[in-house]
Amino acid sequence: MRIVLASSNKGKIKEIKKYFGNDVFAFSDLIEPFEIIEDGKSFKENAIIKAKAIQNLLPNDIIIADDSGISLPALGAIPGIYSARFAGKGATDKDNLFKLIDELKKNNIKITEAFYTSAIAIATPYGVFTTHGFMYGDVIDEARGDKGFGYDPMFIPKGFNNTLGELDENIKKKISHRSKALNLAQLILRALK
């Protein structure tokens, strides 16, 4: 069975392909891309929605969907499940990043606690399985570095002084929320073989 990613986010696809190798396909490489309405109330629900939407069209493949984002408790846990569309529909990663930086500045916050969440849904002919991963740290009211994607240039992981935008990709791969969730997903995939 092929492993197919239920994502059109180029940064996410690149990151997950590095993790699983070249045996992974983006769904848009196999079928005509379409919009998936993410109307769940949690990262887990949205990941399942995405995985099932692709599984309906590719029922014999293993579909992996990731729903992830950043939450700032000091601002009521925003942007949370709206991380990818925080600055509005069609917003770019930079639009979302700078909107969150503006929110910090508007509230006179230079640095505050934050955490990333990744929920992975694995839709298979045998059922749907989910995993979660978390990464804790702080966000700052400026963008530093050009590595990673999304909110990485403003997020400083716990135990580090640099943002994910400044850190080496290998370090991010070891500590990221997505890597933690994908490590657990690997166990599920092995059990399915």
NORZI-V104974 format. One line per field, one symbol per residue. ss: DSSP state (~ for helix, > for strand, _ for the rest). phi: phi as a letter, one per 20 degrees, with the letter a starting at -180 (. if undefined). psi: psi as a letter, one per 30 degrees, with the letter a starting at -180 (. if undefined). A space follows every 50 residues. Layout:
# NORZI-V104974
ss: ???
phi: ???
psi: ???
This chain:
# NORZI-V104974
ss: __>>>____~~~~~~~~~~~___>>>~~~_____________~~~~~~~~ ~~~~~______>>>>>>>>>>>~~~__>>~~~~~~_______~~~~~~~~ ~~~~~~____>>>>>>>>>>>>>>__>>>>>>>>>>>>>>__________ _~~~>>>_____>_____~~~~~~~_~~~~~~~~~~~~~~~~_
phi: .fdceebdfgfffffffffeneeddfgfedcffbedfedfdbgfffffgf fffffgecfededdcdcbadcdgfdmmfelfegfcfeofnfegfgfgfff ffffffeldebbfbbeccddddecfepdccccbccdrcddebecncembm egfdddfgncddfffdffgffgffdfgfffffgffgfffffff
psi: klkkkilgjeeeeeeeeeefaggkkkeffelkklkkjjglgleeeeeeee eeeeeffifglkkkkkklakkjefhgglfbfgefheglkgkleeeeefee eeeeeeghjeklklkkkkkkkjklffakllllklklblllhlkklglalb geffkjkkflfllffflkeeeeeefleeeeeeeeeeeeeeff.
